[in-house]
Amino acid sequence: MRLLFTALASLVSLSIVGQTVTLTLNDVPEDIACNETWTEQDLDISLVETTSDDCTTGSCFFGFWEQSLALWPSRLTIDLSSLQNIQMIEIDINDYCGPDCTRAFIIDETMMNVDSVKNGPTGPQTLTLENTSQVLLTELAISSCEGSINEIRIFQNTSSIHNEIFETKKLIRIIDNLARDVNQTNKQILFHIYDDGSVEKKFIVE
């Protein structure tokens, strides 16, 4: 029986395993006021005044419609700094005031907008934001002059490292631990050198 002990120098690749944080906004405190914070899924959330990036400036009016949070107008902000590797965010909304009325932004640690999106025609739709450069995001902001937020889904990438089998390669040399070319291939430690620059350390017992 042949026992083969091999130490392989291998290529490393990343496989993407998804993780999603879903915010339903169903547990917003009924007595919440502007600039106060509540928590959902361990994320700090607050309603603040709209800014010059929104459909209007300086307003913070909101309420609750069935299973959704209504903004008329207001800006919802979510602290994302505790989440790593955010790839994409989807926001299910219902807009009541026409194109560009409901808007969303993702912001990085330098307070720059990484991506932004505006709604299309009035009605239910999903707004999608992408973090294509994979920077650390610190805030998600959603504003509307007359619209509601039904659900927010934050998609993260978690990287798992796995070994990938080498592509076809050609053995060009076998040497011992003194770098001498050898013909005997058992009962000693040998180094197999391949044309792609990789080396395998082997010990074969017959």
N, C-alpha and C positions, 0 to 999 in steps of 0.2 A: 504494500500500500504506500502510495506516495503522499507525504505530508508537505504541503506548500505553505510557507509563511511569507507573506508579501506585504511590504510597506509601499503603498502607492502614493506618488505625488499626483494629485488629481485636480482636475478643473473644478472650480466652484461656481455654481450658478444659484440664482435666487428664484424661489417659487413664491408667488403671491397668495397669501391666505387672507381672505377678507374678514373684516369685523365691522359690525354696524351698530351705531348708537342711535336709537330712535326716541324722539321727543314728541309726545302727543299733546302736551300743554293742557292736559285735562285737570291738573291739580294746581292751577294758578290760584293763589289765595284770592278770595272774592273781594277782600278789603285792600288789595295791593294798591299802592299809589306810585306815581311817577318817581323814578330814581330809587325805588326800593328793590331789594334783591330777594329772589326765591331760588330754590335749587330743584333741579330735576336731573336724574341720571348723574348726580355728582357735578353737574355744571351749573354755574351761577348765571342767572337770567334776570334781566331787568327791562323795564319800559322807560324810555327816555324821550326827550324832545327831538323832533325831526331836525335834520341839518340841511345845508345847501345841496347835498347830494340827493335829497329826497324830493317828493312831489311838492312839498311846501316846507317852510322853515319855522322852527320855534313852537311846534304844537305837540301836545302829549295827551291825546284823548283816545280811550280804548274801552272795550267792553267784551261781553261774551255772547256768542250766538251758537246755541246748541252745543256741538262738540268742538267748537273752534274759538280762537282768540281773535277778536275784531279790532282793527286799527282804523281810526277815523279823524284825523291822522295821528300817527304815533310811530315810534321806531322801537323795535324789539332788538335787544343786544344779548348775545350769548358768549360767555367767556370760553374760548376753545384752547386756552394755553395748556391745559392738562392733557390734551389729546395729541398723540404723536401720529405722524404719517397719514394725515388726512388727504385723501385722494379726491373725493367728490362729495358734494352735499346736494340733496334733493329736498325741495320744499313744496308741499302740496298746499295750494292757496285757492281762494275764490275771490276774484276781483269784481268790483261793482262800479268802477269809475272809468274804465277804458284803458287803452294801451299806455304803457309806461307809468301807470299810476302806482303799481306795486313793484317794489325793487328790493334786491338783495345784494349784499356785498360780503366778501371775505377779506380780512385785513391781517397783515403780518405784524411782526414785532416792531417794525419801524413805522407803523401806522399807515402804510401804503396799501391801497386796494390791490389785491392779487387778482381778483376777478369780480365782475358784477353782471347782473342780469335784470332785465325789466320784463314785465308781463306783456302778453299779446292782447288779443281782444278780450272783452269782458267775459267772465265765467270761470269755471274751475279749470285749473291747469297745474303743471309741475314746473317750477323754476329749478334750473340745474347750474351749479357752480363747480368749477374744476380747479384743482391746485396742481397744474401740470408741472410746475417746477419743484414740487414737493417741499416748499419752504414751511417753516413753523408758523402756523396760523394762531392768532391770538383772539380773534373776534369774528363772529357772524352777526351781521346786522340785516334786519328785514323791516321795511317801512311800507306804509300805504296811506293814501288819503281816504280810501274807503274800500277795505278788503279784509279778508280773514285768513288766518293760518290754521291749517288742519293738522299737519304733521311735518316733522323735519327728520330726515335720515342723513346721518353723517357716516360716510364710508371711509374706513381706515385700511391701510396696507400693513400687514405684519409679515416680516420677511423671515422665512425659515431656510436655513442653508442645508443643501443636500449635495451629495457627491454625484457627479455625472460621469458616465463611462467615457473614457477617451475615444475620440474619433480614431479611425484607422490610422495606425502609425507603423513605422518600419524600424525594426531593431537594427542598429548599426554597429554595436560593439558590446562585448561582455568583458568586464574586468573584475579583478579581485580587490581586496582592501588596500593593496599596494599599487593599484592602477596598472597591473600587468594584464595583458590579454590572456584569456584562459579558454581551454577547450573542455575540460572536465566541469560538468554542471551540477554535481551533487556533493553533499557533505562539506560545503564551505559557503561562506557568505559571498554573494556575487552581486554586481551592480550591472543592470541591463540599461544601456543608453539608447534612446530612440531619436529618430530624426526630427521630432518636434521639440527637442531639448529636455524632455522629461527623463527621469531616472527611476528605475524600480530596484529596490533592494530585496534580494531573494535568498532564502536558504532552503534547499531541497534535500530531503532525506529519502533514499531509496529503501 
